Amino acid sequence: MTALQALTKGTPMSMPRFGQRSDPRAAPDCPRHPGVRSVDYCKRCNRPMCPSCVVPTEVRSICVDCAKSSRGRRSARIGSAAAFLRSSGAPVTLVLIGACVLMYLLALVVPAVQSLFMLVPAWVGPRPWIVVTSAFLHSGFLHVFFNMLTLYWVGSVVERAIGHWRYGAVCLISALGGSALVMLWCFVQPAALFAATVGASGAVFGLFGAVFVLQRLSGSSTAPILILLGINLVYGFANPGVSWQAHIGGFLAGAAATWALLRTSGRPGGALAPRAKQIAVCAGMVAALAALCVVSYWGLVALYA
């Protein structure tokens, strides 16, 4: 008996059973669908994938398990960002700051953004949105930096004091109040019709007004906020490039909105609940100021056309 016969004796060669691979180079079965031949390997976990498990990406493919894991991580990141905003105590302030910074950077890349959203009284008719969007634009780095710094310092305090949605309403009303006084000033100075106004200063001064009302109603000293307001107004009057009209309009609108919200809070009973009353008050002020801007535009058209 030869050596080869000795090695193979008693071990006859048999055909592979069904489902077994006789070719070691053949593609393995899909681990998620037994008996289904795989067509590729996941680029992340390197597990085999059948056609039903393939999720195409920019480069190669991933399996359905890794795709679900990615969605979970994205959801976790979104949840973490939302949790961070909530934990800050001033989420609306942070969102407003982010929006202003984003618009500033966008205007640097696309200069047309500035002309499309800045407030020019002569353009309010065909572009009514500019009475609000101009508050998110800024003319330079120092302009956006100091406005956002003040918005963070003052806005965070006001937001915690009056609540998130009320604070957002006060900011919107203040911005509209600043735009309204800019429009009204054109009746006094016609050259202002074509002057551009940008910046969140109207909303920031509205927060000064909110602080003044909060301190006044609580019995605290209003001297610090009045001194800060006076310094900023003097700077605005002395610098021809600063829209003091937006500052004063924002201050008056912010103070009025805060006073109205506080007067309607904590008074149960009546036709409307306190929260519904506050929503109605804010909606009414927004509508009134927006209408004032539009009516001012058509009045200016009738006067100077």
VEXDRENDO-263601 format. One record per atom (N, C-alpha, C): x, y, z; residue in three letters. Coordinates in steps of 0.05 Angstrom, whole numbers, plus 5000, padded with zeros to 4 digits. Atoms other than C-alpha are relative to their C-alpha. Last residue first. Layout:
residues N
XYZALA;...
//
This chain:
residues 305
500150105027ALA;411872174895ALA;499650234980ALA;497749935016TYR;414172504959TYR;499949914971TYR;498949734994LEU;407872545001LEU;502250084981LEU;501949805007ALA;403871964971ALA;501250285004ALA;500350015030VAL;409971504972VAL;498150224992VAL;497649875012LEU;411571725043LEU;499850004970LEU;500249714995GLY;404471565065GLY;502350154988GLY;501949895019TRP;404970895030TRP;499550295005TRP;498950015027TYR;411270735069TYR;498150124979TYR;498149785003SER;408370985134SER;501250004972SER;501549755004VAL;402370535125VAL;501950234997VAL;501150005027VAL;406969935116VAL;498550264994VAL;497849995020CYS;411170085177CYS;498950024972CYS;498949734999LEU;405070245220LEU;502250034979LEU;501849835016ALA;401869595197ALA;501050285000ALA;499750075028ALA;407869205222ALA;498350174982ALA;497549895008LEU;407569585288LEU;500649944970LEU;500249715001ALA;400169445297ALA;502650134990ALA;501749915023ALA;400668715277ALA;499950304998ALA;498550075024VAL;406468585325VAL;498550104975VAL;497849815002MET;402868955381MET;501749954974MET;501149745007GLY;396468565370GLY;502250214996GLY;500950015028ALA;400067895368ALA;498950274991ALA;497650015018CYS;403668065432CYS;499250004971CYS;498749744997VAL;397168265468VAL;502550024981VAL;501649815015ALA;393467655442ALA;501350285001ALA;499650065028ILE;399067195465ILE;498450204983ILE;497349915007GLN;398967535533GLN;500649954970GLN;500049715001LYS;391467465539LYS;502750104991LYS;501349925024ALA;391866735521ALA;499950304997ALA;498250075023ARG;397066625574ARG;498750084974ARG;497749825002PRO;392867005626PRO;501849944976PRO;498050074980ALA;386466605610ALA;502450194997ALA;497650155009LEU;381366975569LEU;501849945023LEU;500750135024ALA;374267225583ALA;502349824990ALA;500549835023GLY;375767395654GLY;499449834976GLY;502849915003GLY;378966965706GLY;499750184976GLY;501950205010PRO;386166895728PRO;497250114998PRO;502749914995ARG;390667495734ARG;497949804989ARG;500950054972GLY;397767265743GLY;497350115006GLY;499250264988SER;400367575679SER;498949985029SER;502050205007THR;396768125640THR;500649735012THR;502649914991ARG;400468705672ARG;497949794995ARG;500050024971LEU;407168355663LEU;497250075012LEU;499950284993LEU;405968245589LEU;499849965030LEU;502650125007ALA;403668965578ALA;500049705008ALA;502149904982TRP;409669245615TRP;497449864995TRP;499550124974THR;414468805576THR;497950085020THR;500750295002ALA;411269005509ALA;500449875027ALA;502950025001ALA;411469755527ALA;499149705000ALA;501149934974ALA;418769725549ALA;496949975000ALA;499350214981GLY;420769345486GLY;498950065028GLY;501650245006ALA;416969825441ALA;500649785020ALA;502849954993LEU;419870445474LEU;498349764995LEU;500349974971PHE;426970175473PHE;497150045008PHE;499850264988GLY;426469925401GLY;499650025030GLY;502450155007GLY;423870595376GLY;500049725013GLY;502249894985ILE;429370965413ILE;497449844995ILE;499550044971HIS;434870525386HIS;497750095017HIS;500550284994ALA;431970485315ALA;500449945030ALA;502950045002GLN;431671245313GLN;499249715007GLN;501149954974TRP;438771285339TRP;496949975000TRP;502949945002SER;440970965274SER;498850035028SER;501650164982VAL;448571025280VAL;497150084998VAL;500450265011GLY;452771275222GLY;498349815017GLY;502149995021PRO;451972005242PRO;499549724988PRO;499050155023ASN;455671865308ASN;497950004978ASN;497549885008ALA;454372385362ALA;501149874975ALA;500449725010PHE;446972225369PHE;502650124989PHE;501650015024GLY;448371475374GLY;499650284988GLY;498250105021TYR;454071565424TYR;498550004974TYR;498149785007VAL;449472005466VAL;501849914978VAL;501449805016LEU;444071465461LEU;501850234993LEU;500450105028ASN;448870925483ASN;498550204983ASN;497450015013ILE;451271315544ILE;499649914971ILE;499249735007GLY;444071495563GLY;502750004985GLY;501649915022LEU;441770765560LEU;500950284991LEU;499250155024LEU;447470535604LEU;498550094975LEU;497349905006ILE;445971095654ILE;501049864975ILE;500349745012LEU;438570915652LEU;502750124992LEU;500950045028ILE;440170175663ILE;499650274986ILE;498050125017PRO;444470345724PRO;499149974971PRO;497749825007ALA;439570855754ALA;502049864981ALA;499850005029THR;433370395752THR;502450174991THR;499049755011SER;433870225826SER;500349974970SER;497149975001SER;429569635845SER;500850274988SER;499049814981GLY;422169705864GLY;503050035001GLY;499050154977SER;420069075827SER;501050185023SER;502350134987LEU;415769465778LEU;500849845025LEU;502049804990ARG;421369945761ARG;497849865015ARG;498949874976GLN;426769405756GLN;498050205013GLN;499750204979LEU;422568985709LEU;501150125026LEU;502750064990VAL;420569595668VAL;500149805023VAL;501049764986PHE;427769845661PHE;497349945012PHE;498649994974VAL;430169135644VAL;499050245016VAL;501150224983ALA;424969085589ALA;501250005027ALA;502649914991GLY;426969775561GLY;498749795018GLY;499549794980PHE;434169555558PHE;497450095012PHE;499350154976LEU;431668925523LEU;500750195023LEU;502550104989GLY;428369375472GLY;500449845025GLY;501149784985PHE;435069715464PHE;497249935011PHE;498349974975VAL;437869035444VAL;498950235017VAL;500850214981ALA;432068925395ALA;501650025026ALA;502749944992GLY;433369595361GLY;499049795021GLY;500049804979SER;440869465362SER;497150075010SER;501950084979ALA;440068815324ALA;499850205022ALA;499150054973GLY;443269115263GLY;497849935019GLY;499650284993VAL;441969415195VAL;500849985029VAL;499850064971THR;439270075169THR;500349705004THR;500250294992ALA;440270325098ALA;500449985030ALA;497850084981ALA;438871055081ALA;499549715009ALA;498250185014PHE;434471165019PHE;502449925017PHE;501450205016LEU;428471475052LEU;501849794988LEU;499850264987ALA;432971815104ALA;498549784985ALA;497550135009ALA;433872395055ALA;500249725013ALA;500450165025PRO;426572575068PRO;502449854991PRO;497649975016GLN;428072805140GLN;499749824975GLN;498549774991VAL;421872935181VAL;502450054983VAL;501849775003PHE;417072465145PHE;501450265008PHE;499849925028CYS;422971975139CYS;498050234994CYS;498049785001TRP;423171955215TRP;500350104971TRP;501349754993LEU;416771545213LEU;501950234998LEU;501849925021MET;420170975176MET;498750275006MET;498449935024VAL;425970945224VAL;498350094977VAL;499149734996LEU;420970975281LEU;501950094978LEU;502249815002ALA;417370365254ALA;500950295003ALA;500549955028SER;423869985243SER;497850204996SER;497849855011GLY;425770065316GLY;499650064971GLY;500249724990GLY;418869855339GLY;502350174989GLY;502049865015LEU;419169245294LEU;499750295009LEU;498949975027ALA;425769025325ALA;498050154983ALA;497949794998SER;422869145395SER;501250064972SER;501449754998ILE;416568745379ILE;502050235001ILE;501349945026LEU;420768165355LEU;498650275000LEU;497949955020CYS;425268185416CYS;498850074973CYS;498949744995VAL;419268245463VAL;502250084980VAL;501949805009ALA;415967655430ALA;501050285005ALA;499949995029GLY;422167225438GLY;498150214989GLY;497549875007TYR;422367415512TYR;500350024969TYR;500449724996ARG;415167225520ARG;502450174992ARG;501649905022TRP;416566555487TRP;499450305004TRP;498950025026HIS;422366405533HIS;498350134978HIS;500650255014GLY;420266645601GLY;500850014971GLY;502749995011ILE;419867325635ILE;499249754985ILE;501949864983ALA;425867325683ALA;497149984989ALA;500650154975ARG;430066785651ARG;497950135017ARG;501350255008GLU;429467115583GLU;499349845025GLU;502949955006VAL;430967805612VAL;498649744994VAL;501449924975VAL;437467565644VAL;497050044996VAL;500150234983SER;439867195582SER;498550065026SER;502250185008GLY;438067785539GLY;499749765017GLY;502649904992VAL;442368275578VAL;497749814993VAL;500149914972TRP;448967915576TRP;497350085009TRP;499650234982TYR;447867515512TYR;499850095029TYR;502350175001LEU;444768095473LEU;500349765019LEU;502149874984THR;450268555496THR;497549835001THR;499150014972LEU;455568075470LEU;497950125018LEU;500450274990MET;451667975406MET;500949975029MET;502950054998ASN;451068715393ASN;499549735012ASN;501049864976PHE;458468815411PHE;496949975003PHE;498850104975PHE;460768275363PHE;498850145024PHE;501350254992VAL;455868435306VAL;501149905027VAL;502949964998HIS;458069155301HIS;498649755010HIS;500549884975LEU;465369005314LEU;497150055006LEU;499450184978PHE;465468515257PHE;499450125027PHE;497250074996GLY;461968965207GLY;500449825024GLY;498349875020SER;455469225178SER;502949935003SER;498249824987HIS;450668755213HIS;502050104980HIS;497649935015LEU;444568365191LEU;501750205015LEU;498150235000PHE;439567995235PHE;502550064984PHE;499050034973ALA;435468625253ALA;502149775002ALA;497749824997SER;434668785179SER;501349975028SER;497550135006THR;430368165174THR;502450185003THR;499150204980VAL;424568475211VAL;502849894994VAL;500449864974VAL;422769125174VAL;500749815023VAL;497549884991ILE;425968785113ILE;499650155026ILE;498650164980TRP;420068315105TRP;502450145012TRP;501049944973PRO;415868845071PRO;501549855022PRO;498650194983ARG;420068815007ARG;499250045029ARG;499650255014PRO;415969134950PRO;501449795018PRO;502450095015GLY;413069664996GLY;500549744986GLY;501850154983VAL;418869705046VAL;497549904985VAL;500450275010TRP;423869904993TRP;498049845015TRP;501249985027ALA;423770665002ALA;499549724989ALA;502849925000PRO;424870565077PRO;498750004973PRO;500049755014VAL;431370175066VAL;497150094998VAL;502349825000LEU;431969615117LEU;500750264985LEU;499749764983MET;436969075100MET;497750194997MET;501350014974PHE;434668395074PHE;500450255017PHE;502650125001LEU;436068375000LEU;498450025026LEU;501949825013SER;441768875000SER;497249884999SER;500249744986GLN;445568485052GLN;497950184987GLN;501750044977VAL;444167805021VAL;499550265015VAL;502749935007ALA;447068054955ALA;498049965023ALA;500649724994PRO;453968044987PRO;497150084994PRO;502049925021VAL;454067284986VAL;499250285006VAL;499650185023VAL;460267035024VAL;498250094977VAL;497249985009LEU;460567615073LEU;500549844975LEU;499849755014ALA;452967645077ALA;502950054990ALA;501250045026LEU;452866915096LEU;500250254983LEU;498150165016LEU;457767045153LEU;498949954971LEU;497649835005TYR;453367605180TYR;502049854983TYR;500749805021MET;447067185171MET;502450184994MET;500350155025LEU;450166605210LEU;499450204977LEU;497350065009VAL;452467075265VAL;499949854973VAL;498749765008CYS;445467365271CYS;502849954990CYS;501249915025ALA;442066685271ALA;501450254990ALA;499250175022GLY;446866405323GLY;499050104973GLY;497249945004ILE;445667005369ILE;501149834976ILE;499949745013LEU;438166925361LEU;502950074994LEU;501050045027VAL;438666175377VAL;500250274984VAL;497950145015LEU;442966315438LEU;499249964971LEU;497749815003THR;438066835464THR;502149874983THR;500849815021VAL;432166365451VAL;502250204995VAL;499750125027PRO;435665805490PRO;499350204978PRO;500649785019ALA;436766235553ALA;500249894972ALA;501949824988GLY;436865755613GLY;499150234982GLY;498949734998SER;443165445586SER;498250195014SER;498449974976SER;440464755603SER;501250275003SER;501849994977ARG;435064805550ARG;501650055026ARG;501549755001LEU;440064995495LEU;498150035024LEU;498249784993PHE;444764435517PHE;498550275000PHE;499650004971ALA;439063935518ALA;501850235009ALA;502549894988ALA;437164135447ALA;500350015030ALA;500149725005ALA;444364035425ALA;497650135012ALA;498049874983SER;444763365460SER;500050304996SER;501049994972GLY;438263135428GLY;501950145019GLY;502249805001ILE;440863315359ILE;498950045028ILE;498849745002ARG;447262935374ARG;498050235000ARG;498849944974ALA;443362335400ALA;501350284999ALA;502149934982SER;438962345338SER;501150085027SER;500949735009ARG;445162355294ARG;497850095019ARG;498049804991ARG;448061775335ARG;499250284992ARG;500149974971GLY;441661375327GLY;501950205011GLY;502349844994ARG;441461505253ARG;499750045030ARG;499449725007SER;448561255248SER;497750185006SER;498249894980SER;446860615287SER;500750294994SER;501749944976LYS;440960485241LYS;501750125022LYS;501649775008ALA;445660535180ALA;498250085024ALA;498449764997CYS;450660085214CYS;498550254993CYS;499449974972ASP;445359545222ASP;501650255005ASP;502349874987VAL;442759645151VAL;500550045030VAL;502250194995CYS;449559495122CYS;497850155015CYS;500150104972ILE;454260015093ILE;497649825003ILE;502650044987SER;456160165021SER;500349915029SER;500850274993ARG;461960424979ARG;497349995014ARG;497850185008VAL;463761164980VAL;499349725011VAL;498449865020GLU;458061674980GLU;502349824990GLU;499049754989THR;453461175014THR;501750134979THR;497949855014PRO;449060604990PRO;500850255015PRO;500849724999VAL;445260185041VAL;502250164987VAL;498149805009VAL;445859435025VAL;498750285002VAL;498849874977CYS;441758955067CYS;501950234993CYS;502049884983SER;436758715015SER;501250165023SER;501149765013PRO;442258594963PRO;497950155018PRO;501550085024CYS;445858135012CYS;498850244987CYS;502649895004MET;451158405059MET;498849884975MET;501250045027PRO;457358085089PRO;497250124998PRO;501750245001ARG;460358395152ARG;498849984972ARG;498850205017ASN;466258885147ASN;498449735000ASN;499750234983CYS;463559305206CYS;501249764985CYS;499649934972ARG;464559975172ARG;500549765017ARG;497449864997LYS;465559855097LYS;500650075029LYS;500449734988CYS;460059335098CYS;502750135005CYS;499449994971TYR;461958745053TYR;499650295009TYR;497949814993ASP;458858594985ASP;500549995030ASP;499049875024VAL;454258134946VAL;502250205006VAL;499349724997SER;452157634999SER;501250114974SER;497249945006ARG;448756974980ARG;500650305002ARG;499949805021VAL;442056855014VAL;502950084996VAL;500550135025GLY;441656205054GLY;500050194976GLY;498650265006PRO;441256555120PRO;499049884974PRO;501950165016HIS;438457275115HIS;501549734993HIS;502749924993ARG;441757705169ARG;497949844985ARG;500750094972PRO;448457355167PRO;497250085008PRO;500649764984CYS;448557415090CYS;499349915028CYS;502849934997ASP;451756785061ASP;499750255017ASP;501450134978PRO;459056775042PRO;497050085000PRO;501149804981ALA;461656954973ALA;498549865022ALA;502849915005ALA;465456384939ALA;499150195022ALA;500149725009ARG;473056364947ARG;497250104995ARG;499449824977PRO;473055734991PRO;499950304991PRO;498049815009ASP;469555364933ASP;500550205023ASP;497750165008SER;465854744959SER;502350184991SER;498449895022ARG;461155174998ARG;502349814994ARG;497249994995GLN;455654855040GLN;501550104975GLN;499449774983GLY;448355035032GLY;503050025006GLY;501449765008PHE;446354345006PHE;500650235020PHE;502950004996ARG;451653835024ARG;498850264991ARG;501049814979PRO;458453824993PRO;497049995002PRO;500949745011MET;460153194953MET;499050185022MET;502949975003SER;464052644988SER;499350274989SER;500849725006MET;471352414983MET;497050004996MET;500749955028PRO;472551725016PRO;499050294996PRO;501049735001THR;476051735083THR;499350074971THR;502149964980GLY;477251005101GLY;498850285000GLY;501650244994LYS;483850975064LYS;497950065022LYS;502849975009THR;486051655040THR;498349765006THR;501249754990LEU;492551715079LEU;497150024993LEU;500250014971ALA;494550985069ALA;498650245011ALA;502350174994GLN;493051014995GLN;499649985030GLN;502449855007LEU;497651624989LEU;497549835006LEU;500649804979ALA;503151255028ALA;497550164994ALA;498449765001THR;502850664981THR;499250195022THR;501749765000MET;500050005000MET;501850255000MET;
//
